[in-house]
Each structure stands twice: as structure tokens, then as C-alpha cells.
């Protein structure tokens, strides 16, 4: 049985910052199905962006119980 007061998961948008345990995920560009994002620990560095499917990233963020820090 699902709880009645379950809040919906926010949709992924450009410029969002998600905080996981010790890792931060910054969303760069968002297309129809693909997402460019950067993972970093601590201060952001000049890492190469990672490209993945939008559904895969959403599932990963949900599994890691990520918290939306900046919208």
C-alpha cells in the first residue's frame, strides 16, 4: 500500500544541483531524451560532462535518495 501523502519526484531541468551522500550532480544541458551532467565531490572542477538517458539518471537519483539543492 502506497502512502497517500507521497510527494511527486521533481522533474529534471537545466541548471539543477542534486546532492547525494558525498557526491554532487549538476545538470548541464537537457534534451528530449538525453541529459548532460557533471558529478563532483566538494568543489566543482572542470570534469568532462557525462551523457545518459533521462530515465536512467532519474532512477539513479531516486535510488541514491538525492536531494534537490538548487533549482
MARZAKE-239336 format. One line per 2 residues: their letters; for each residue x, y, z of N, C-alpha, C, O. Coordinates in nm, 3 decimals. Layout:
N
A	X/Y/Z/X/Y/Z/X/Y/Z/X/Y/Z; ...
END
This chain:
71
XX	0.084/-0.118/0.000/0.000/0.000/0.000/0.089/0.124/0.000/0.181/0.135/0.081; 0.061/0.218/-0.090/0.139/0.340/-0.100/0.085/0.444/-0.002/-0.035/0.451/0.022
XX	0.176/0.524/0.055/0.129/0.632/0.140/0.052/0.736/0.058/0.086/0.761/-0.058; -0.049/0.794/0.117/-0.132/0.890/0.046/-0.065/1.025/0.029/-0.100/1.100/-0.062
XX	0.030/1.057/0.115/0.093/1.188/0.113/0.230/1.185/0.047/0.317/1.264/0.082; 0.250/1.095/-0.047/0.378/1.084/-0.114/0.395/1.203/-0.209/0.309/1.229/-0.293
XX	0.508/1.275/-0.196/0.532/1.389/-0.281/0.589/1.343/-0.415/0.671/1.251/-0.418; 0.546/1.403/-0.524/0.598/1.361/-0.655/0.745/1.401/-0.670/0.789/1.501/-0.615
XX	0.818/1.321/-0.746/0.960/1.347/-0.771/0.969/1.466/-0.866/0.900/1.468/-0.968; 1.053/1.567/-0.835/1.064/1.683/-0.925/1.127/1.643/-1.058/1.214/1.556/-1.062
XX	1.084/1.706/-1.165/1.139/1.674/-1.296/1.279/1.734/-1.309/1.310/1.835/-1.246; 1.362/1.671/-1.391/1.498/1.717/-1.414/1.493/1.836/-1.509/1.427/1.830/-1.613
XX	1.565/1.945/-1.474/1.569/2.066/-1.555/1.713/2.117/-1.563/1.798/2.078/-1.483; 1.738/2.205/-1.660/1.871/2.264/-1.675/1.912/2.340/-1.549/1.830/2.408/-1.487
XX	2.038/2.328/-1.512/2.092/2.406/-1.401/2.065/2.352/-1.262/2.109/2.413/-1.165; 1.995/2.242/-1.249/1.967/2.188/-1.116/2.094/2.129/-1.054/2.184/2.083/-1.125
XX	2.099/2.132/-0.922/2.208/2.071/-0.847/2.146/1.972/-0.749/2.063/2.010/-0.667; 2.188/1.845/-0.759/2.138/1.739/-0.673/2.249/1.693/-0.581/2.362/1.671/-0.625
XX	2.219/1.679/-0.452/2.316/1.634/-0.353/2.286/1.490/-0.314/2.176/1.459/-0.269; 2.387/1.403/-0.331/2.379/1.265/-0.284/2.473/1.255/-0.165/2.517/1.358/-0.114
XX	2.505/1.135/-0.118/2.588/1.119/0.002/2.707/1.215/0.004/2.703/1.315/0.076; 2.811/1.186/-0.073/2.927/1.274/-0.078/2.947/1.331/-0.217/3.047/1.399/-0.243
XX	2.855/1.305/-0.306/2.867/1.345/-0.445/2.759/1.446/-0.481/2.647/1.440/-0.431; 2.794/1.538/-0.568/2.700/1.637/-0.618/2.685/1.617/-0.768/2.783/1.591/-0.838
XX	2.564/1.631/-0.817/2.534/1.616/-0.960/2.477/1.747/-1.010/2.373/1.793/-0.962; 2.545/1.808/-1.107/2.497/1.934/-1.167/2.448/1.905/-1.308/2.524/1.855/-1.392
XX	2.322/1.936/-1.335/2.261/1.913/-1.466/2.306/2.026/-1.559/2.290/2.144/-1.527; 2.361/1.988/-1.673/2.407/2.088/-1.770/2.302/2.114/-1.875/2.223/2.208/-1.861
XX	2.299/2.033/-1.978/2.201/2.050/-2.085/2.101/1.937/-2.081/2.134/1.824/-2.045; 1.980/1.969/-2.118/1.873/1.872/-2.115/1.806/1.869/-2.252/1.759/1.972/-2.302
XX	1.803/1.751/-2.312/1.736/1.735/-2.441/1.606/1.660/-2.422/1.555/1.649/-2.311; 1.551/1.607/-2.533/1.427/1.531/-2.522/1.447/1.402/-2.445/1.363/1.365/-2.363
XX	1.558/1.332/-2.471/1.582/1.204/-2.405/1.717/1.197/-2.336/1.736/1.111/-2.250; 1.812/1.284/-2.372/1.946/1.278/-2.316/1.973/1.393/-2.221/1.916/1.502/-2.234
XX	2.060/1.366/-2.124/2.098/1.465/-2.023/2.250/1.471/-2.017/2.316/1.367/-2.013; 2.306/1.593/-2.015/2.448/1.615/-1.991/2.459/1.659/-1.845/2.395/1.756/-1.804
XX	2.541/1.589/-1.768/2.556/1.625/-1.627/2.701/1.603/-1.583/2.777/1.533/-1.650; 2.737/1.663/-1.470/2.871/1.651/-1.414/2.859/1.604/-1.270/2.780/1.659/-1.193
XX	2.937/1.503/-1.234/2.945/1.456/-1.097/3.074/1.507/-1.035/3.180/1.503/-1.098; 3.067/1.555/-0.911/3.188/1.601/-0.843/3.172/1.588/-0.693/3.061/1.582/-0.640
XX	3.287/1.583/-0.625/3.290/1.581/-0.479/3.353/1.711/-0.433/3.456/1.753/-0.488; 3.295/1.775/-0.335/3.349/1.902/-0.286/3.321/2.014/-0.383/3.207/2.037/-0.422
XX	3.427/2.086/-0.424/3.414/2.199/-0.515/3.409/2.151/-0.660/3.478/2.055/-0.694; 3.328/2.214/-0.745/3.322/2.174/-0.885/3.455/2.199/-0.955/3.521/2.300/-0.932
XX	3.493/2.106/-1.039/3.615/2.119/-1.118/3.576/2.111/-1.265/3.457/2.104/-1.298; 3.672/2.111/-1.351/3.646/2.106/-1.495/3.642/1.962/-1.542/3.726/1.918/-1.621
XX	3.544/1.888/-1.495/3.525/1.749/-1.537/3.451/1.745/-1.669/3.376/1.837/-1.703; 3.473/1.639/-1.743/3.400/1.620/-1.869/3.256/1.582/-1.837/3.231/1.504/-1.746
XX	3.161/1.636/-1.911/3.021/1.601/-1.886/2.991/1.457/-1.924/3.051/1.402/-2.017; 2.900/1.397/-1.852/2.854/1.261/-1.877/2.719/1.272/-1.948/2.637/1.356/-1.913
XX	2.698/1.189/-2.048/2.573/1.190/-2.123/2.500/1.059/-2.097/2.558/0.951/-2.111; 2.375/1.067/-2.059/2.295/0.948/-2.033/2.149/0.975/-2.066/2.110/1.087/-2.099
XX	2.070/0.871/-2.057/1.927/0.878/-2.080/1.860/0.944/-1.959/1.902/0.923/-1.845; 1.757/1.024/-1.984/1.688/1.096/-1.876/1.626/1.001/-1.773/1.633/1.028/-1.653
XX	1.567/0.891/-1.819/1.504/0.796/-1.728/1.607/0.726/-1.640/1.582/0.701/-1.522; 1.724/0.695/-1.698/1.830/0.629/-1.622/1.881/0.720/-1.511/1.901/0.675/-1.398
XX	1.903/0.848/-1.542/1.951/0.942/-1.442/1.847/0.962/-1.332/1.882/0.966/-1.214; 1.720/0.975/-1.368/1.614/0.991/-1.269/1.610/0.871/-1.176/1.597/0.887/-1.054
XX	1.619/0.751/-1.230/1.618/0.629/-1.149/1.737/0.625/-1.055/1.723/0.588/-0.938; 1.855/0.664/-1.105/1.975/0.666/-1.022/1.962/0.766/-0.907/1.998/0.735/-0.794
XX	1.910/0.885/-0.936/1.892/0.986/-0.832/1.793/0.939/-0.726/1.812/0.965/-0.607; 1.687/0.869/-0.768/1.589/0.818/-0.673/1.650/0.709/-0.586/1.626/0.706/-0.465
XX	1.730/0.620/-0.645/1.793/0.512/-0.568/1.893/0.567/-0.467/1.905/0.514/-0.356; 1.964/0.673/-0.505/2.064/0.732/-0.416/2.002/0.831/-0.317/2.072/0.890/-0.236
XX	1.869/0.848/-0.325/1.794/0.941/-0.237/1.852/1.082/-0.244/1.878/1.146/-0.142; 1.872/1.127/-0.367/1.929/1.260/-0.388/1.831/1.368/-0.346/1.709/1.350/-0.351
XX	1.887/1.480/-0.303/1.808/1.594/-0.259/1.837/1.711/-0.353/1.953/1.742/-0.381; 1.732/1.776/-0.400/1.747/1.891/-0.489/1.793/2.010/-0.406/1.721/2.057/-0.318
XX	1.915/2.058/-0.433/1.974/2.167/-0.356/1.943/2.301/-0.421/1.907/2.397/-0.353; 1.958/2.308/-0.554/1.939/2.434/-0.625/1.860/2.406/-0.752/1.896/2.319/-0.831
X	1.753/2.482/-0.770/1.671/2.464/-0.891/1.699/2.573/-0.991/1.639/2.575/-1.098
END
